[in-house]
Amino acid sequence: MTQKLHALGTLLGLVLAALSFLFKSWSLFFIAFVVGYGLAWVSHFLVEKNKPATFSHPLWSFISDFRMLYLLVTCKLK
C-alpha cells in the first residue's frame, strides 16, 4: 500500500506540476508538492506508522520517490 500511495502521489504531483507550467499557475505548482508529499506522508504515518525520510533527508527522499516510480513503471519493483 505504501508503494502505491508514493507512486500515486509522485504521478499526481508530476501531472499537477506540468499543468502549472502549462497554465502559468504558481498555486497549482504549490499544490503539486502538497499532493505528492501528502500521499507519501499519509502512507508513512497511517500505514507504516513511522516518520518519513523527508524530514531528515529531503533531497534523498525526493530522488528516491522518482527512483521507486521508475522501478514500478519498468516492473522491476519487488
mmCIF file of the N, C-alpha and C atoms, coordinates in Angstrom:
data_MODEL
# 
_entry.id   MODEL 
# 
loop_
_atom_site.group_PDB 
_atom_site.id 
_atom_site.type_symbol 
_atom_site.label_atom_id 
_atom_site.label_alt_id 
_atom_site.label_comp_id 
_atom_site.label_asym_id 
_atom_site.label_entity_id 
_atom_site.label_seq_id 
_atom_site.pdbx_PDB_ins_code 
_atom_site.Cartn_x 
_atom_site.Cartn_y 
_atom_site.Cartn_z 
_atom_site.occupancy 
_atom_site.B_iso_or_equiv 
_atom_site.pdbx_formal_charge 
_atom_site.auth_seq_id 
_atom_site.auth_comp_id 
_atom_site.auth_asym_id 
_atom_site.auth_atom_id 
_atom_site.pdbx_PDB_model_num 
ATOM 1   N N  . MET A 1 1  ? 0.827  -1.196 0.000   1.00 0.00 ? 1  MET A N  1 
ATOM 2   C CA . MET A 1 1  ? 0.000  0.000  0.000   1.00 0.00 ? 1  MET A CA 1 
ATOM 3   C C  . MET A 1 1  ? 0.872  1.260  0.000   1.00 0.00 ? 1  MET A C  1 
ATOM 4   N N  . THR A 1 2  ? 1.957  1.234  0.760   1.00 0.00 ? 2  THR A N  1 
ATOM 5   C CA . THR A 1 2  ? 2.834  2.400  0.837   1.00 0.00 ? 2  THR A CA 1 
ATOM 6   C C  . THR A 1 2  ? 3.426  2.736  -0.526  1.00 0.00 ? 2  THR A C  1 
ATOM 7   N N  . GLN A 1 3  ? 3.898  1.727  -1.232  1.00 0.00 ? 3  GLN A N  1 
ATOM 8   C CA . GLN A 1 3  ? 4.480  1.969  -2.556  1.00 0.00 ? 3  GLN A CA 1 
ATOM 9   C C  . GLN A 1 3  ? 3.446  2.548  -3.507  1.00 0.00 ? 3  GLN A C  1 
ATOM 10  N N  . LYS A 1 4  ? 2.216  2.050  -3.433  1.00 0.00 ? 4  LYS A N  1 
ATOM 11  C CA . LYS A 1 4  ? 1.160  2.552  -4.316  1.00 0.00 ? 4  LYS A CA 1 
ATOM 12  C C  . LYS A 1 4  ? 0.835  4.002  -4.010  1.00 0.00 ? 4  LYS A C  1 
ATOM 13  N N  . LEU A 1 5  ? 0.765  4.362  -2.737  1.00 0.00 ? 5  LEU A N  1 
ATOM 14  C CA . LEU A 1 5  ? 0.485  5.749  -2.368  1.00 0.00 ? 5  LEU A CA 1 
ATOM 15  C C  . LEU A 1 5  ? 1.633  6.674  -2.765  1.00 0.00 ? 5  LEU A C  1 
ATOM 16  N N  . HIS A 1 6  ? 2.871  6.215  -2.604  1.00 0.00 ? 6  HIS A N  1 
ATOM 17  C CA . HIS A 1 6  ? 4.023  7.007  -3.046  1.00 0.00 ? 6  HIS A CA 1 
ATOM 18  C C  . HIS A 1 6  ? 3.974  7.223  -4.559  1.00 0.00 ? 6  HIS A C  1 
ATOM 19  N N  . ALA A 1 7  ? 3.748  6.150  -5.296  1.00 0.00 ? 7  ALA A N  1 
ATOM 20  C CA . ALA A 1 7  ? 3.710  6.252  -6.759  1.00 0.00 ? 7  ALA A CA 1 
ATOM 21  C C  . ALA A 1 7  ? 2.566  7.150  -7.215  1.00 0.00 ? 7  ALA A C  1 
ATOM 22  N N  . LEU A 1 8  ? 1.403  6.995  -6.615  1.00 0.00 ? 8  LEU A N  1 
ATOM 23  C CA . LEU A 1 8  ? 0.264  7.831  -6.971  1.00 0.00 ? 8  LEU A CA 1 
ATOM 24  C C  . LEU A 1 8  ? 0.554  9.299  -6.666  1.00 0.00 ? 8  LEU A C  1 
ATOM 25  N N  . GLY A 1 9  ? 1.130  9.567  -5.520  1.00 0.00 ? 9  GLY A N  1 
ATOM 26  C CA . GLY A 1 9  ? 1.480  10.936 -5.157  1.00 0.00 ? 9  GLY A CA 1 
ATOM 27  C C  . GLY A 1 9  ? 2.488  11.541 -6.116  1.00 0.00 ? 9  GLY A C  1 
ATOM 28  N N  . THR A 1 10 ? 3.497  10.770 -6.493  1.00 0.00 ? 10 THR A N  1 
ATOM 29  C CA . THR A 1 10 ? 4.517  11.261 -7.421  1.00 0.00 ? 10 THR A CA 1 
ATOM 30  C C  . THR A 1 10 ? 3.916  11.528 -8.790  1.00 0.00 ? 10 THR A C  1 
ATOM 31  N N  . LEU A 1 11 ? 3.090  10.604 -9.273  1.00 0.00 ? 11 LEU A N  1 
ATOM 32  C CA . LEU A 1 11 ? 2.449  10.795 -10.580 1.00 0.00 ? 11 LEU A CA 1 
ATOM 33  C C  . LEU A 1 11 ? 1.518  12.000 -10.590 1.00 0.00 ? 11 LEU A C  1 
ATOM 34  N N  . LEU A 1 12 ? 0.688  12.105 -9.572  1.00 0.00 ? 12 LEU A N  1 
ATOM 35  C CA . LEU A 1 12 ? -0.215 13.258 -9.499  1.00 0.00 ? 12 LEU A CA 1 
ATOM 36  C C  . LEU A 1 12 ? 0.566  14.560 -9.346  1.00 0.00 ? 12 LEU A C  1 
ATOM 37  N N  . GLY A 1 13 ? 1.628  14.521 -8.579  1.00 0.00 ? 13 GLY A N  1 
ATOM 38  C CA . GLY A 1 13 ? 2.476  15.694 -8.420  1.00 0.00 ? 13 GLY A CA 1 
ATOM 39  C C  . GLY A 1 13 ? 3.088  16.128 -9.748  1.00 0.00 ? 13 GLY A C  1 
ATOM 40  N N  . LEU A 1 14 ? 3.547  15.166 -10.533 1.00 0.00 ? 14 LEU A N  1 
ATOM 41  C CA . LEU A 1 14 ? 4.120  15.478 -11.844 1.00 0.00 ? 14 LEU A CA 1 
ATOM 42  C C  . LEU A 1 14 ? 3.078  16.073 -12.787 1.00 0.00 ? 14 LEU A C  1 
ATOM 43  N N  . VAL A 1 15 ? 1.889  15.482 -12.794 1.00 0.00 ? 15 VAL A N  1 
ATOM 44  C CA . VAL A 1 15 ? 0.809  15.990 -13.652 1.00 0.00 ? 15 VAL A CA 1 
ATOM 45  C C  . VAL A 1 15 ? 0.439  17.413 -13.249 1.00 0.00 ? 15 VAL A C  1 
ATOM 46  N N  . LEU A 1 16 ? 0.290  17.643 -11.961 1.00 0.00 ? 16 LEU A N  1 
ATOM 47  C CA . LEU A 1 16 ? -0.069 18.978 -11.490 1.00 0.00 ? 16 LEU A CA 1 
ATOM 48  C C  . LEU A 1 16 ? 1.050  19.995 -11.763 1.00 0.00 ? 16 LEU A C  1 
ATOM 49  N N  . ALA A 1 17 ? 2.299  19.571 -11.626 1.00 0.00 ? 17 ALA A N  1 
ATOM 50  C CA . ALA A 1 17 ? 3.419  20.469 -11.932 1.00 0.00 ? 17 ALA A CA 1 
ATOM 51  C C  . ALA A 1 17 ? 3.424  20.827 -13.418 1.00 0.00 ? 17 ALA A C  1 
ATOM 52  N N  . ALA A 1 18 ? 3.178  19.840 -14.270 1.00 0.00 ? 18 ALA A N  1 
ATOM 53  C CA . ALA A 1 18 ? 3.112  20.109 -15.708 1.00 0.00 ? 18 ALA A CA 1 
ATOM 54  C C  . ALA A 1 18 ? 1.965  21.062 -16.033 1.00 0.00 ? 18 ALA A C  1 
ATOM 55  N N  . LEU A 1 19 ? 0.816  20.843 -15.410 1.00 0.00 ? 19 LEU A N  1 
ATOM 56  C CA . LEU A 1 19 ? -0.321 21.728 -15.627 1.00 0.00 ? 19 LEU A CA 1 
ATOM 57  C C  . LEU A 1 19 ? -0.042 23.138 -15.117 1.00 0.00 ? 19 LEU A C  1 
ATOM 58  N N  . SER A 1 20 ? 0.718  23.232 -14.040 1.00 0.00 ? 20 SER A N  1 
ATOM 59  C CA . SER A 1 20 ? 1.040  24.561 -13.501 1.00 0.00 ? 20 SER A CA 1 
ATOM 60  C C  . SER A 1 20 ? 1.897  25.356 -14.485 1.00 0.00 ? 20 SER A C  1 
ATOM 61  N N  . PHE A 1 21 ? 2.803  24.668 -15.185 1.00 0.00 ? 21 PHE A N  1 
ATOM 62  C CA . PHE A 1 21 ? 3.608  25.354 -16.192 1.00 0.00 ? 21 PHE A CA 1 
ATOM 63  C C  . PHE A 1 21 ? 2.771  25.689 -17.422 1.00 0.00 ? 21 PHE A C  1 
ATOM 64  N N  . LEU A 1 22 ? 1.888  24.771 -17.776 1.00 0.00 ? 22 LEU A N  1 
ATOM 65  C CA . LEU A 1 22 ? 1.021  24.997 -18.935 1.00 0.00 ? 22 LEU A CA 1 
ATOM 66  C C  . LEU A 1 22 ? 0.113  26.205 -18.724 1.00 0.00 ? 22 LEU A C  1 
ATOM 67  N N  . PHE A 1 23 ? -0.448 26.313 -17.535 1.00 0.00 ? 23 PHE A N  1 
ATOM 68  C CA . PHE A 1 23 ? -1.372 27.402 -17.232 1.00 0.00 ? 23 PHE A CA 1 
ATOM 69  C C  . PHE A 1 23 ? -0.711 28.565 -16.476 1.00 0.00 ? 23 PHE A C  1 
ATOM 70  N N  . LYS A 1 24 ? 0.611  28.460 -16.277 1.00 0.00 ? 24 LYS A N  1 
ATOM 71  C CA . LYS A 1 24 ? 1.371  29.505 -15.563 1.00 0.00 ? 24 LYS A CA 1 
ATOM 72  C C  . LYS A 1 24 ? 0.744  29.839 -14.213 1.00 0.00 ? 24 LYS A C  1 
ATOM 73  N N  . SER A 1 25 ? 0.527  28.791 -13.438 1.00 0.00 ? 25 SER A N  1 
ATOM 74  C CA . SER A 1 25 ? -0.131 28.927 -12.140 1.00 0.00 ? 25 SER A CA 1 
ATOM 75  C C  . SER A 1 25 ? 0.804  28.485 -11.014 1.00 0.00 ? 25 SER A C  1 
ATOM 76  N N  . TRP A 1 26 ? 1.265  29.456 -10.216 1.00 0.00 ? 26 TRP A N  1 
ATOM 77  C CA . TRP A 1 26 ? 2.131  29.130 -9.087  1.00 0.00 ? 26 TRP A CA 1 
ATOM 78  C C  . TRP A 1 26 ? 1.378  28.378 -8.004  1.00 0.00 ? 26 TRP A C  1 
ATOM 79  N N  . SER A 1 27 ? 0.092  28.662 -7.854  1.00 0.00 ? 27 SER A N  1 
ATOM 80  C CA . SER A 1 27 ? -0.676 27.953 -6.829  1.00 0.00 ? 27 SER A CA 1 
ATOM 81  C C  . SER A 1 27 ? -0.806 26.473 -7.174  1.00 0.00 ? 27 SER A C  1 
ATOM 82  N N  . LEU A 1 28 ? -0.961 26.160 -8.445  1.00 0.00 ? 28 LEU A N  1 
ATOM 83  C CA . LEU A 1 28 ? -1.046 24.761 -8.865  1.00 0.00 ? 28 LEU A CA 1 
ATOM 84  C C  . LEU A 1 28 ? 0.298  24.059 -8.654  1.00 0.00 ? 28 LEU A C  1 
ATOM 85  N N  . PHE A 1 29 ? 1.388  24.789 -8.843  1.00 0.00 ? 29 PHE A N  1 
ATOM 86  C CA . PHE A 1 29 ? 2.711  24.222 -8.601  1.00 0.00 ? 29 PHE A CA 1 
ATOM 87  C C  . PHE A 1 29 ? 2.887  23.879 -7.123  1.00 0.00 ? 29 PHE A C  1 
ATOM 88  N N  . PHE A 1 30 ? 2.428  24.758 -6.259  1.00 0.00 ? 30 PHE A N  1 
ATOM 89  C CA . PHE A 1 30 ? 2.472  24.507 -4.819  1.00 0.00 ? 30 PHE A CA 1 
ATOM 90  C C  . PHE A 1 30 ? 1.607  23.287 -4.466  1.00 0.00 ? 30 PHE A C  1 
ATOM 91  N N  . ILE A 1 31 ? 0.435  23.201 -5.054  1.00 0.00 ? 31 ILE A N  1 
ATOM 92  C CA . ILE A 1 31 ? -0.474 22.076 -4.806  1.00 0.00 ? 31 ILE A CA 1 
ATOM 93  C C  . ILE A 1 31 ? 0.166  20.759 -5.247  1.00 0.00 ? 31 ILE A C  1 
ATOM 94  N N  . ALA A 1 32 ? 0.973  20.796 -6.307  1.00 0.00 ? 32 ALA A N  1 
ATOM 95  C CA . ALA A 1 32 ? 1.660  19.589 -6.785  1.00 0.00 ? 32 ALA A CA 1 
ATOM 96  C C  . ALA A 1 32 ? 2.543  19.002 -5.688  1.00 0.00 ? 32 ALA A C  1 
ATOM 97  N N  . PHE A 1 33 ? 3.273  19.867 -4.965  1.00 0.00 ? 33 PHE A N  1 
ATOM 98  C CA . PHE A 1 33 ? 4.118  19.389 -3.876  1.00 0.00 ? 33 PHE A CA 1 
ATOM 99  C C  . PHE A 1 33 ? 3.282  18.883 -2.701  1.00 0.00 ? 33 PHE A C  1 
ATOM 100 N N  . VAL A 1 34 ? 2.201  19.564 -2.408  1.00 0.00 ? 34 VAL A N  1 
ATOM 101 C CA . VAL A 1 34 ? 1.333  19.149 -1.300  1.00 0.00 ? 34 VAL A CA 1 
ATOM 102 C C  . VAL A 1 34 ? 0.743  17.765 -1.581  1.00 0.00 ? 34 VAL A C  1 
ATOM 103 N N  . VAL A 1 35 ? 0.271  17.557 -2.795  1.00 0.00 ? 35 VAL A N  1 
ATOM 104 C CA . VAL A 1 35 ? -0.316 16.262 -3.163  1.00 0.00 ? 35 VAL A CA 1 
ATOM 105 C C  . VAL A 1 35 ? 0.766  15.175 -3.178  1.00 0.00 ? 35 VAL A C  1 
ATOM 106 N N  . GLY A 1 36 ? 1.898  15.473 -3.819  1.00 0.00 ? 36 GLY A N  1 
ATOM 107 C CA . GLY A 1 36 ? 2.974  14.478 -3.927  1.00 0.00 ? 36 GLY A CA 1 
ATOM 108 C C  . GLY A 1 36 ? 3.485  14.028 -2.576  1.00 0.00 ? 36 GLY A C  1 
ATOM 109 N N  . TYR A 1 37 ? 3.821  14.981 -1.732  1.00 0.00 ? 37 TYR A N  1 
ATOM 110 C CA . TYR A 1 37 ? 4.322  14.631 -0.410  1.00 0.00 ? 37 TYR A CA 1 
ATOM 111 C C  . TYR A 1 37 ? 3.201  14.199 0.525   1.00 0.00 ? 37 TYR A C  1 
ATOM 112 N N  . GLY A 1 38 ? 2.037  14.757 0.354   1.00 0.00 ? 38 GLY A N  1 
ATOM 113 C CA . GLY A 1 38 ? 0.909  14.424 1.234   1.00 0.00 ? 38 GLY A CA 1 
ATOM 114 C C  . GLY A 1 38 ? 0.555  12.955 1.206   1.00 0.00 ? 38 GLY A C  1 
ATOM 115 N N  . LEU A 1 39 ? 0.455  12.391 0.020   1.00 0.00 ? 39 LEU A N  1 
ATOM 116 C CA . LEU A 1 39 ? 0.118  10.963 -0.079  1.00 0.00 ? 39 LEU A CA 1 
ATOM 117 C C  . LEU A 1 39 ? 1.237  10.091 0.498   1.00 0.00 ? 39 LEU A C  1 
ATOM 118 N N  . ALA A 1 40 ? 2.469  10.497 0.266   1.00 0.00 ? 40 ALA A N  1 
ATOM 119 C CA . ALA A 1 40 ? 3.590  9.725  0.826   1.00 0.00 ? 40 ALA A CA 1 
ATOM 120 C C  . ALA A 1 40 ? 3.575  9.788  2.347   1.00 0.00 ? 40 ALA A C  1 
ATOM 121 N N  . TRP A 1 41 ? 3.328  10.963 2.881   1.00 0.00 ? 41 TRP A N  1 
ATOM 122 C CA . TRP A 1 41 ? 3.293  11.114 4.343   1.00 0.00 ? 41 TRP A CA 1 
ATOM 123 C C  . TRP A 1 41 ? 2.138  10.345 4.962   1.00 0.00 ? 41 TRP A C  1 
ATOM 124 N N  . VAL A 1 42 ? 0.993  10.348 4.296   1.00 0.00 ? 42 VAL A N  1 
ATOM 125 C CA . VAL A 1 42 ? -0.152 9.567  4.787   1.00 0.00 ? 42 VAL A CA 1 
ATOM 126 C C  . VAL A 1 42 ? 0.243  8.098  4.873   1.00 0.00 ? 42 VAL A C  1 
ATOM 127 N N  . SER A 1 43 ? 0.927  7.614  3.848   1.00 0.00 ? 43 SER A N  1 
ATOM 128 C CA . SER A 1 43 ? 1.328  6.202  3.855   1.00 0.00 ? 43 SER A CA 1 
ATOM 129 C C  . SER A 1 43 ? 2.296  5.908  5.002   1.00 0.00 ? 43 SER A C  1 
ATOM 130 N N  . HIS A 1 44 ? 3.198  6.837  5.278   1.00 0.00 ? 44 HIS A N  1 
ATOM 131 C CA . HIS A 1 44 ? 4.144  6.605  6.374   1.00 0.00 ? 44 HIS A CA 1 
ATOM 132 C C  . HIS A 1 44 ? 3.448  6.668  7.733   1.00 0.00 ? 44 HIS A C  1 
ATOM 133 N N  . PHE A 1 45 ? 2.656  7.702  7.939   1.00 0.00 ? 45 PHE A N  1 
ATOM 134 C CA . PHE A 1 45 ? 2.038  7.880  9.257   1.00 0.00 ? 45 PHE A CA 1 
ATOM 135 C C  . PHE A 1 45 ? 0.944  6.848  9.544   1.00 0.00 ? 45 PHE A C  1 
ATOM 136 N N  . LEU A 1 46 ? 0.095  6.551  8.558   1.00 0.00 ? 46 LEU A N  1 
ATOM 137 C CA . LEU A 1 46 ? -1.051 5.673  8.810   1.00 0.00 ? 46 LEU A CA 1 
ATOM 138 C C  . LEU A 1 46 ? -0.807 4.209  8.482   1.00 0.00 ? 46 LEU A C  1 
ATOM 139 N N  . VAL A 1 47 ? -0.011 3.928  7.450   1.00 0.00 ? 47 VAL A N  1 
ATOM 140 C CA . VAL A 1 47 ? 0.211  2.533  7.047   1.00 0.00 ? 47 VAL A CA 1 
ATOM 141 C C  . VAL A 1 47 ? 1.427  1.950  7.775   1.00 0.00 ? 47 VAL A C  1 
ATOM 142 N N  . GLU A 1 48 ? 2.574  2.613  7.625   1.00 0.00 ? 48 GLU A N  1 
ATOM 143 C CA . GLU A 1 48 ? 3.799  2.073  8.218   1.00 0.00 ? 48 GLU A CA 1 
ATOM 144 C C  . GLU A 1 48 ? 4.030  2.523  9.657   1.00 0.00 ? 48 GLU A C  1 
ATOM 145 N N  . LYS A 1 49 ? 3.348  3.602  10.047  1.00 0.00 ? 49 LYS A N  1 
ATOM 146 C CA . LYS A 1 49 ? 3.483  4.152  11.398  1.00 0.00 ? 49 LYS A CA 1 
ATOM 147 C C  . LYS A 1 49 ? 4.932  4.523  11.727  1.00 0.00 ? 49 LYS A C  1 
ATOM 148 N N  . ASN A 1 50 ? 5.561  5.250  10.789  1.00 0.00 ? 50 ASN A N  1 
ATOM 149 C CA . ASN A 1 50 ? 6.916  5.730  11.012  1.00 0.00 ? 50 ASN A CA 1 
ATOM 150 C C  . ASN A 1 50 ? 7.055  7.160  10.483  1.00 0.00 ? 50 ASN A C  1 
ATOM 151 N N  . LYS A 1 51 ? 8.216  7.752  10.666  1.00 0.00 ? 51 LYS A N  1 
ATOM 152 C CA . LYS A 1 51 ? 8.458  9.125  10.240  1.00 0.00 ? 51 LYS A CA 1 
ATOM 153 C C  . LYS A 1 51 ? 9.083  9.118  8.843   1.00 0.00 ? 51 LYS A C  1 
ATOM 154 N N  . PRO A 1 52 ? 8.548  9.910  7.908   1.00 0.00 ? 52 PRO A N  1 
ATOM 155 C CA . PRO A 1 52 ? 9.109  9.958  6.556   1.00 0.00 ? 52 PRO A CA 1 
ATOM 156 C C  . PRO A 1 52 ? 10.545 10.489 6.544   1.00 0.00 ? 52 PRO A C  1 
ATOM 157 N N  . ALA A 1 53 ? 11.321 10.033 5.589   1.00 0.00 ? 53 ALA A N  1 
ATOM 158 C CA . ALA A 1 53 ? 12.704 10.497 5.441   1.00 0.00 ? 53 ALA A CA 1 
ATOM 159 C C  . ALA A 1 53 ? 12.762 11.952 4.989   1.00 0.00 ? 53 ALA A C  1 
ATOM 160 N N  . THR A 1 54 ? 11.659 12.483 4.522   1.00 0.00 ? 54 THR A N  1 
ATOM 161 C CA . THR A 1 54 ? 11.608 13.869 4.056   1.00 0.00 ? 54 THR A CA 1 
ATOM 162 C C  . THR A 1 54 ? 12.078 14.843 5.119   1.00 0.00 ? 54 THR A C  1 
ATOM 163 N N  . PHE A 1 55 ? 11.785 14.545 6.366   1.00 0.00 ? 55 PHE A N  1 
ATOM 164 C CA . PHE A 1 55 ? 12.130 15.457 7.446   1.00 0.00 ? 55 PHE A CA 1 
ATOM 165 C C  . PHE A 1 55 ? 13.634 15.490 7.726   1.00 0.00 ? 55 PHE A C  1 
ATOM 166 N N  . SER A 1 56 ? 14.301 14.366 7.566   1.00 0.00 ? 56 SER A N  1 
ATOM 167 C CA . SER A 1 56 ? 15.734 14.317 7.862   1.00 0.00 ? 56 SER A CA 1 
ATOM 168 C C  . SER A 1 56 ? 16.612 14.374 6.605   1.00 0.00 ? 56 SER A C  1 
ATOM 169 N N  . HIS A 1 57 ? 16.102 13.882 5.487   1.00 0.00 ? 57 HIS A N  1 
ATOM 170 C CA . HIS A 1 57 ? 16.866 13.839 4.229   1.00 0.00 ? 57 HIS A CA 1 
ATOM 171 C C  . HIS A 1 57 ? 15.952 14.220 3.057   1.00 0.00 ? 57 HIS A C  1 
ATOM 172 N N  . PRO A 1 58 ? 15.587 15.497 2.920   1.00 0.00 ? 58 PRO A N  1 
ATOM 173 C CA . PRO A 1 58 ? 14.601 15.893 1.908   1.00 0.00 ? 58 PRO A CA 1 
ATOM 174 C C  . PRO A 1 58 ? 15.024 15.609 0.465   1.00 0.00 ? 58 PRO A C  1 
ATOM 175 N N  . LEU A 1 59 ? 16.276 15.877 0.120   1.00 0.00 ? 59 LEU A N  1 
ATOM 176 C CA . LEU A 1 59 ? 16.708 15.638 -1.256  1.00 0.00 ? 59 LEU A CA 1 
ATOM 177 C C  . LEU A 1 59 ? 16.726 14.146 -1.576  1.00 0.00 ? 59 LEU A C  1 
ATOM 178 N N  . TRP A 1 60 ? 17.261 13.361 -0.652  1.00 0.00 ? 60 TRP A N  1 
ATOM 179 C CA . TRP A 1 60 ? 17.306 11.908 -0.833  1.00 0.00 ? 60 TRP A CA 1 
ATOM 180 C C  . TRP A 1 60 ? 15.891 11.343 -0.962  1.00 0.00 ? 60 TRP A C  1 
ATOM 181 N N  . SER A 1 61 ? 14.970 11.853 -0.186  1.00 0.00 ? 61 SER A N  1 
ATOM 182 C CA . SER A 1 61 ? 13.575 11.423 -0.243  1.00 0.00 ? 61 SER A CA 1 
ATOM 183 C C  . SER A 1 61 ? 12.962 11.735 -1.602  1.00 0.00 ? 61 SER A C  1 
ATOM 184 N N  . PHE A 1 62 ? 13.202 12.942 -2.088  1.00 0.00 ? 62 PHE A N  1 
ATOM 185 C CA . PHE A 1 62 ? 12.673 13.381 -3.383  1.00 0.00 ? 62 PHE A CA 1 
ATOM 186 C C  . PHE A 1 62 ? 13.194 12.491 -4.508  1.00 0.00 ? 62 PHE A C  1 
ATOM 187 N N  . ILE A 1 63 ? 14.502 12.245 -4.521  1.00 0.00 ? 63 ILE A N  1 
ATOM 188 C CA . ILE A 1 63 ? 15.117 11.403 -5.551  1.00 0.00 ? 63 ILE A CA 1 
ATOM 189 C C  . ILE A 1 63 ? 14.601 9.971  -5.455  1.00 0.00 ? 63 ILE A C  1 
ATOM 190 N N  . SER A 1 64 ? 14.460 9.473  -4.254  1.00 0.00 ? 64 SER A N  1 
ATOM 191 C CA . SER A 1 64 ? 14.018 8.085  -4.052  1.00 0.00 ? 64 SER A CA 1 
ATOM 192 C C  . SER A 1 64 ? 12.591 7.860  -4.543  1.00 0.00 ? 64 SER A C  1 
ATOM 193 N N  . ASP A 1 65 ? 11.729 8.857  -4.406  1.00 0.00 ? 65 ASP A N  1 
ATOM 194 C CA . ASP A 1 65 ? 10.358 8.721  -4.922  1.00 0.00 ? 65 ASP A CA 1 
ATOM 195 C C  . ASP A 1 65 ? 10.371 8.498  -6.431  1.00 0.00 ? 65 ASP A C  1 
ATOM 196 N N  . PHE A 1 66 ? 11.224 9.237  -7.129  1.00 0.00 ? 66 PHE A N  1 
ATOM 197 C CA . PHE A 1 66 ? 11.295 9.073  -8.582  1.00 0.00 ? 66 PHE A CA 1 
ATOM 198 C C  . PHE A 1 66 ? 11.959 7.758  -8.973  1.00 0.00 ? 66 PHE A C  1 
ATOM 199 N N  . ARG A 1 67 ? 12.919 7.323  -8.185  1.00 0.00 ? 67 ARG A N  1 
ATOM 200 C CA . ARG A 1 67 ? 13.546 6.020  -8.455  1.00 0.00 ? 67 ARG A CA 1 
ATOM 201 C C  . ARG A 1 67 ? 12.519 4.899  -8.272  1.00 0.00 ? 67 ARG A C  1 
ATOM 202 N N  . MET A 1 68 ? 11.734 4.990  -7.212  1.00 0.00 ? 68 MET A N  1 
ATOM 203 C CA . MET A 1 68 ? 10.713 3.978  -6.976  1.00 0.00 ? 68 MET A CA 1 
ATOM 204 C C  . MET A 1 68 ? 9.666  3.990  -8.085  1.00 0.00 ? 68 MET A C  1 
ATOM 205 N N  . LEU A 1 69 ? 9.278  5.169  -8.539  1.00 0.00 ? 69 LEU A N  1 
ATOM 206 C CA . LEU A 1 69 ? 8.315  5.267  -9.635  1.00 0.00 ? 69 LEU A CA 1 
ATOM 207 C C  . LEU A 1 69 ? 8.883  4.629  -10.900 1.00 0.00 ? 69 LEU A C  1 
ATOM 208 N N  . TYR A 1 70 ? 10.155 4.886  -11.189 1.00 0.00 ? 70 TYR A N  1 
ATOM 209 C CA . TYR A 1 70 ? 10.810 4.273  -12.343 1.00 0.00 ? 70 TYR A CA 1 
ATOM 210 C C  . TYR A 1 70 ? 10.792 2.745  -12.234 1.00 0.00 ? 70 TYR A C  1 
ATOM 211 N N  . LEU A 1 71 ? 11.154 2.233  -11.069 1.00 0.00 ? 71 LEU A N  1 
ATOM 212 C CA . LEU A 1 71 ? 11.156 0.780  -10.877 1.00 0.00 ? 71 LEU A CA 1 
ATOM 213 C C  . LEU A 1 71 ? 9.747  0.206  -11.002 1.00 0.00 ? 71 LEU A C  1 
ATOM 214 N N  . LEU A 1 72 ? 8.753  0.924  -10.551 1.00 0.00 ? 72 LEU A N  1 
ATOM 215 C CA . LEU A 1 72 ? 7.364  0.471  -10.658 1.00 0.00 ? 72 LEU A CA 1 
ATOM 216 C C  . LEU A 1 72 ? 6.928  0.420  -12.118 1.00 0.00 ? 72 LEU A C  1 
ATOM 217 N N  . VAL A 1 73 ? 7.222  1.471  -12.861 1.00 0.00 ? 73 VAL A N  1 
ATOM 218 C CA . VAL A 1 73 ? 6.813  1.550  -14.262 1.00 0.00 ? 73 VAL A CA 1 
ATOM 219 C C  . VAL A 1 73 ? 7.519  0.506  -15.117 1.00 0.00 ? 73 VAL A C  1 
ATOM 220 N N  . THR A 1 74 ? 8.764  0.188  -14.782 1.00 0.00 ? 74 THR A N  1 
ATOM 221 C CA . THR A 1 74 ? 9.521  -0.804 -15.553 1.00 0.00 ? 74 THR A CA 1 
ATOM 222 C C  . THR A 1 74 ? 9.335  -2.227 -15.014 1.00 0.00 ? 74 THR A C  1 
ATOM 223 N N  . CYS A 1 75 ? 8.414  -2.384 -14.074 1.00 0.00 ? 75 CYS A N  1 
ATOM 224 C CA . CYS A 1 75 ? 8.090  -3.701 -13.480 1.00 0.00 ? 75 CYS A CA 1 
ATOM 225 C C  . CYS A 1 75 ? 9.295  -4.353 -12.784 1.00 0.00 ? 75 CYS A C  1 
ATOM 226 N N  . LYS A 1 76 ? 10.168 -3.546 -12.242 1.00 0.00 ? 76 LYS A N  1 
ATOM 227 C CA . LYS A 1 76 ? 11.327 -4.059 -11.520 1.00 0.00 ? 76 LYS A CA 1 
ATOM 228 C C  . LYS A 1 76 ? 11.192 -3.874 -10.013 1.00 0.00 ? 76 LYS A C  1 
ATOM 229 N N  . LEU A 1 77 ? 10.072 -3.332 -9.580  1.00 0.00 ? 77 LEU A N  1 
ATOM 230 C CA . LEU A 1 77 ? 9.861  -3.115 -8.154  1.00 0.00 ? 77 LEU A CA 1 
ATOM 231 C C  . LEU A 1 77 ? 9.356  -4.397 -7.521  1.00 0.00 ? 77 LEU A C  1 
ATOM 232 N N  . LYS A 1 78 ? 10.002 -4.801 -6.418  1.00 0.00 ? 78 LYS A N  1 
ATOM 233 C CA . LYS A 1 78 ? 9.609  -6.051 -5.768  1.00 0.00 ? 78 LYS A CA 1 
ATOM 234 C C  . LYS A 1 78 ? 8.572  -5.799 -4.723  1.00 0.00 ? 78 LYS A C  1 
# 
